[in-house]
């Protein structure tokens, strides 16, 4: 069985389970509308507070708020959906198909990459669907993205999906039951948004907590999303204001468009580097964890024969 066949097989298994597929697809959209209904006013008020009573056109406010909501949604979904998509590997363990693969002639790294790539593809499909809905929403309420911003948002989505896939792959390696993956999905869905600064700006937290969260790679991906979704609206708001650069800087810092590591601002290229290196390390660890046990099982099987 070639790597391509493994990827196709894992993708088909995920989409065959209609309940899991539609839950994964609908979850980001439900979260998006919940953000609009319950958190939209909070961020509108926070933006007004930054500009100290300066009147801002409604379309700019909505464009800024929509950018925050979409960037937060995608930053969280890229990780949480990856855990859901990785349920295929866990299900194979439950049904003993995993054990069959262990004694098959397929190379262990191909089996590992088969799960990884399939999970990444499934997560990308769901996240790009949510992204398309977000773009339509921003076009209605206030579009301030340039073509470069759109391309960077797409890049950010791909990078965060790879990060989420790598992280979930390592974690799911140790899960052996359907109840276990359900519990992990619940914990990740509840906690990750706070840890990466998606639900609440890290800048609004105590300095010690902010420094601790700056150690987590996911915060840098969220910051990139915030800047590329909201940067155009911030620049437009500040364009004609006296001291506009100061206001723009204050807004970016207050809404996590820029992230500091123990007081030192981290540039965008460094954010990409941090996430990329993290993905490489996690993928290497994941392949190593899956390959070594499989090699031993194959050897044991041969000895018994």
C-alpha positions as CSV (number, residue, x, y, z in Angstrom):
1,X,0.0,0.0,0.0
2,X,1.5,3.3,-1.1
3,X,1.5,6.6,0.8
4,X,-1.1,7.9,-1.6
5,X,-3.5,5.0,-0.9
6,X,-3.1,5.5,2.8
7,X,-4.0,9.2,2.6
8,X,-7.0,8.4,0.4
9,X,-8.1,5.7,2.8
10,X,-7.9,7.9,5.9
11,X,-9.7,10.8,4.2
12,X,-12.5,8.6,3.0
13,X,-12.9,7.1,6.5
14,X,-13.3,10.5,8.0
15,X,-15.8,11.8,5.5
16,X,-17.7,8.4,5.7
17,X,-18.5,9.2,9.3
18,X,-21.2,11.8,8.5
19,X,-21.7,12.7,12.2
20,X,-18.0,13.6,12.8
21,X,-17.7,15.4,9.4
22,X,-20.7,17.6,9.8
23,X,-19.8,18.3,13.5
24,X,-16.3,19.4,12.5
25,X,-17.7,21.5,9.6
26,X,-20.5,23.2,11.6
27,X,-18.6,23.8,14.8
28,X,-16.5,26.7,13.5
29,X,-19.6,28.3,11.9
30,X,-21.5,28.0,15.2
31,X,-18.6,29.4,17.1
32,X,-18.4,32.3,14.6
33,X,-22.0,33.3,15.1
34,X,-21.6,32.9,18.9
35,X,-18.6,35.3,18.7
36,X,-20.7,37.8,16.8
37,X,-23.6,37.6,19.2
38,X,-21.8,37.6,22.5
39,X,-18.3,39.0,22.0
40,X,-18.8,41.6,19.2
41,X,-19.9,44.4,21.5
42,X,-17.0,43.7,23.9
43,X,-14.4,44.3,21.1
44,X,-16.3,47.3,19.8
45,X,-16.2,48.9,23.2
46,X,-12.6,48.0,23.6
47,X,-11.7,49.7,20.3
48,X,-13.7,52.8,21.4
49,X,-11.7,52.9,24.7
50,X,-8.4,52.8,22.8
51,X,-9.4,55.9,20.8
52,X,-10.7,57.8,23.8
53,X,-14.0,59.0,22.5
54,X,-12.8,59.7,18.9
55,X,-15.7,59.0,16.6
56,X,-14.9,56.1,14.2
57,X,-17.1,55.2,11.2
58,X,-19.3,52.2,11.9
59,X,-18.0,50.3,8.8
60,X,-14.5,50.6,10.2
61,X,-15.5,49.4,13.6
62,X,-17.3,46.4,12.1
63,X,-14.4,45.6,9.8
64,X,-12.0,45.7,12.7
65,X,-14.3,43.6,15.0
66,X,-15.0,41.1,12.2
67,X,-11.3,40.8,11.6
68,X,-10.7,40.0,15.3
69,X,-13.5,37.4,15.4
70,X,-12.3,35.7,12.2
71,X,-8.7,35.6,13.2
72,X,-9.6,34.2,16.6
73,X,-11.9,31.6,15.1
74,X,-9.4,30.3,12.6
75,X,-6.5,30.3,15.1
76,X,-8.6,28.0,17.4
77,X,-10.2,25.9,14.6
78,X,-6.9,25.0,13.0
79,X,-6.0,23.1,16.2
80,X,-9.4,21.8,17.5
81,X,-10.5,20.5,14.1
82,X,-7.1,18.7,13.7
83,X,-7.9,16.7,16.9
84,X,-11.2,15.7,15.5
85,X,-9.7,14.7,12.2
86,X,-7.1,12.6,14.0
87,X,-9.9,10.4,15.4
88,X,-9.3,8.1,12.4
89,X,-6.0,7.0,13.9
90,X,-7.6,6.4,17.3
91,X,-10.5,4.5,15.7
92,X,-8.0,2.2,14.0
93,X,-6.6,1.4,17.4
94,X,-10.0,0.6,18.8
95,X,-10.9,-1.7,15.9
96,X,-7.5,-3.4,15.8
97,X,-6.8,-2.2,12.2
98,X,-3.8,-0.4,13.7
99,X,-2.4,-3.8,14.8
100,X,-2.9,-5.1,11.3
101,X,-0.9,-2.2,9.9
102,X,1.9,-3.0,12.4
103,X,2.6,-6.3,10.8
104,X,2.0,-5.2,7.2
105,X,4.8,-4.7,4.7
106,X,4.1,-1.0,4.6
107,X,7.0,1.1,5.9
108,X,6.3,2.7,9.3
109,X,7.1,6.2,8.2
110,X,4.5,5.9,5.4
111,X,1.8,4.8,7.8
112,X,2.7,7.8,10.1
113,X,2.7,10.3,7.2
114,X,-0.5,8.8,5.9
115,X,-2.4,9.7,9.1
116,X,-0.6,13.1,9.3
117,X,-1.3,14.3,5.7
118,X,-4.9,13.0,5.7
119,X,-5.5,14.9,9.0
120,X,-4.0,18.1,7.5
121,X,-6.1,17.9,4.3
122,X,-9.3,17.3,6.2
123,X,-8.5,20.2,8.6
124,X,-7.6,22.5,5.7
125,X,-11.0,21.8,4.0
126,X,-12.9,22.7,7.1
127,X,-10.8,25.8,7.9
128,X,-10.9,27.1,4.3
129,X,-14.7,26.7,4.4
130,X,-14.9,28.8,7.5
131,X,-12.4,31.3,5.9
132,X,-14.7,31.6,2.9
133,X,-17.7,32.4,5.1
134,X,-15.5,34.9,7.0
135,X,-14.5,36.7,3.8
136,X,-18.1,37.0,2.8
137,X,-19.0,38.4,6.2
138,X,-16.2,41.0,6.0
139,X,-17.2,42.0,2.5
140,X,-20.7,42.8,3.9
141,X,-19.8,44.6,7.1
142,X,-16.4,46.2,6.2
143,X,-13.6,44.9,3.9
144,X,-10.2,46.4,4.5
145,X,-8.0,43.6,3.4
146,X,-5.5,44.0,0.6
147,X,-4.6,41.2,-1.8
148,X,-1.4,40.7,0.2
149,X,-3.4,40.4,3.4
150,X,-5.6,37.8,1.8
151,X,-2.6,35.8,0.7
152,X,-1.0,36.1,4.1
153,X,-4.2,35.0,5.8
154,X,-4.2,31.9,3.6
155,X,-0.6,31.2,4.5
156,X,-1.3,31.7,8.2
157,X,-4.2,29.2,7.9
158,X,-1.9,26.6,6.3
159,X,0.8,27.1,8.9
160,X,-1.6,26.9,11.8
161,X,-3.2,23.8,10.4
162,X,0.2,22.1,10.1
163,X,0.9,23.1,13.7
164,X,-2.5,21.8,14.9
165,X,-2.0,18.5,12.9
166,X,1.5,18.0,14.3
167,X,0.4,18.7,17.9
168,X,-2.7,16.5,17.7
169,X,-0.7,13.7,16.0
170,X,1.7,13.5,18.9
171,X,-1.1,13.6,21.5
172,X,-3.3,11.1,19.7
173,X,-0.4,8.6,19.6
174,X,-1.0,7.9,23.3
175,X,-4.8,7.7,23.0
176,X,-6.3,4.2,22.6
177,X,-10.1,4.7,23.1
178,X,-12.9,6.7,21.6
179,X,-13.7,8.1,25.0
180,X,-10.1,9.3,25.3
181,X,-10.2,11.3,22.0
182,X,-13.5,12.8,23.0
183,X,-12.2,13.9,26.3
184,X,-9.1,15.4,24.7
185,X,-11.1,17.2,22.1
186,X,-13.3,18.7,24.8
187,X,-10.3,19.9,26.9
188,X,-8.5,21.4,23.9
189,X,-11.7,23.2,22.6
190,X,-12.3,24.7,26.1
191,X,-8.7,25.7,26.9
192,X,-6.8,26.4,23.7
193,X,-8.6,29.6,22.8
194,X,-7.5,31.2,26.1
195,X,-3.9,29.9,25.9
196,X,-3.3,31.2,22.4
197,X,-4.9,34.6,23.0
198,X,-7.8,34.0,20.7
199,X,-10.6,34.7,23.2
200,X,-8.9,37.4,25.2
201,X,-5.9,39.6,24.3
202,X,-2.8,38.5,26.0
203,X,-1.9,42.2,26.4
204,X,-4.9,42.6,28.8
205,X,-3.6,39.9,31.1
206,X,-1.1,40.2,34.0
207,X,2.5,40.5,32.8
208,X,3.5,37.2,34.4
209,X,0.7,35.3,32.6
210,X,1.5,37.1,29.3
211,X,5.2,36.0,29.6
212,X,4.1,32.4,30.3
213,X,1.8,32.3,27.3
214,X,4.6,33.8,25.1
215,X,6.4,30.5,25.5
216,X,3.6,28.7,23.6
217,X,4.0,28.5,19.8
218,X,0.3,28.9,19.1
219,X,0.3,32.5,20.4
220,X,2.5,33.6,17.5
221,X,0.3,32.1,14.9
222,X,-2.7,33.9,16.5
223,X,-0.8,37.2,16.5
224,X,-0.1,36.8,12.7
225,X,-3.8,36.1,12.1
226,X,-4.8,39.2,14.1
227,X,-2.4,41.5,12.2
228,X,-3.3,40.3,8.8
229,X,-7.0,40.4,9.4
230,X,-7.1,43.7,11.3
231,X,-4.0,45.6,10.1
232,X,-5.8,47.2,7.2
233,X,-8.7,48.4,9.4
234,X,-6.3,49.8,12.0
235,X,-4.3,51.7,9.4
236,X,-7.5,53.1,7.9
237,X,-8.8,54.3,11.3
238,X,-5.5,56.0,12.1
239,X,-4.8,57.4,8.6
240,X,-6.3,60.9,9.2
241,X,-5.8,61.2,13.0
242,X,-3.3,63.5,14.7
243,X,-0.8,61.1,16.3
244,X,-2.2,58.3,14.1
245,X,1.0,56.2,14.4
246,X,0.8,56.3,18.2
247,X,-2.8,55.2,18.1
248,X,-2.0,52.4,15.5
249,X,0.8,51.2,17.7
250,X,-1.3,51.2,20.8
251,X,-4.2,49.3,19.1
252,X,-1.8,46.7,17.7
253,X,-0.3,46.1,21.1
254,X,-3.6,46.0,22.9
255,X,-5.2,43.5,20.5
256,X,-2.2,41.2,20.1
257,X,-1.3,42.1,16.5
258,X,2.3,42.1,17.8
259,X,3.6,39.8,20.5
260,X,6.4,40.4,23.0
261,X,8.7,37.8,24.4
262,X,9.6,38.9,27.9
263,X,9.4,42.6,26.8
264,X,11.0,42.1,23.4
265,X,8.8,42.5,20.3
266,X,8.8,39.4,18.1
267,X,8.8,40.3,14.3
268,X,6.6,38.5,11.9
269,X,9.4,36.5,10.3
270,X,10.4,35.2,13.7
271,X,6.7,34.2,14.4
272,X,6.7,32.1,11.2
273,X,10.1,30.6,12.1
274,X,9.0,29.6,15.6
275,X,5.9,27.9,14.3
276,X,7.8,26.2,11.4
277,X,10.5,24.8,13.7
278,X,7.8,23.6,16.2
279,X,6.0,21.8,13.4
280,X,9.2,20.1,12.2
281,X,10.1,19.0,15.7
282,X,6.6,17.7,16.4
283,X,6.4,15.8,13.1
284,X,9.8,14.3,13.8
285,X,8.8,13.2,17.3
286,X,5.5,11.8,15.9
287,X,7.2,9.7,13.2
288,X,9.7,8.5,15.7
289,X,7.1,7.5,18.3
290,X,5.1,5.5,15.7
291,X,8.0,4.0,13.8
292,X,9.9,2.4,16.7
293,X,7.1,0.4,18.3
294,X,6.0,-0.8,14.8
295,X,9.6,-2.0,14.1
296,X,9.7,-4.0,17.3
297,X,6.3,-5.6,16.6
298,X,7.3,-6.6,13.1
299,X,10.5,-8.1,14.4
300,X,8.6,-10.0,17.1
301,X,6.1,-11.3,14.5
302,X,8.9,-12.6,12.4
303,X,10.6,-14.3,15.3
304,X,7.3,-16.1,16.2
305,X,6.9,-17.2,12.6
